[in-house]
């Protein structure tokens, strides 16, 4: 029976899926993300707690664990974060190395957050660029 459910479904690997979703938006580097934040973009850190505890935080970033992201950033949602004020809000999603954030952006764009993007290289690229990190 399970074979019937999957019949006609195209199967892709994660590398191809990443390539496809990334084609739908312009990713930005660490300095571009810092500039965007200075201009009012919302940086959203989706790393799990152990990574945040180990490596620190980007000052001013909103911390939202990945499993809550859509509920917290949907401007129409009943569980939205106060910062999720509009579908026009520029959102820069930050994960550890820039992979999970790309998939998260695809999901946010399906919710209508058309200006959502992610940080190439994630938090590790931010830190390597010498941008501010707090413990």
Steps between C-alpha positions, in 0.01 A plus 500: 500500500769750585638454149167620362522818704840585354420409141551799275689692767833635386781414737789740543802497728569774752768664285259538210225620732731767644595610150134528402388698803803730488417587140186668636677771699821700528713386792721753676841498665588601856574867433186534286300343785651744750413790270146365451454475878624858540235601244219325690513139381424234757782252558354170618728242661354150461795309651421265782591592857819293525652688204393838637647408840824380343557777244304801621235723346476775244404812696146607415404178323166344583549142620232265367566129494443348157194298604319823600613725216188512283269550799714782641557689173158477335362854541147356500577220742358470849846414639699763314795682654445873558769566238297323228312812399459461125541272201726776362748467787849409385603185686850351499501145634820381667583138572840358589652461153238618250319180404193467722438873461449461125225244554348723767492795259312293244236431762478866605458606140207259468343694789535821296818635658636582156803692632630209706854388428782328683859555598753320282717293733273565797618603843845355436550739205373792710754422772783438250429842346577657837147628554369544856421193708399494864522216744 
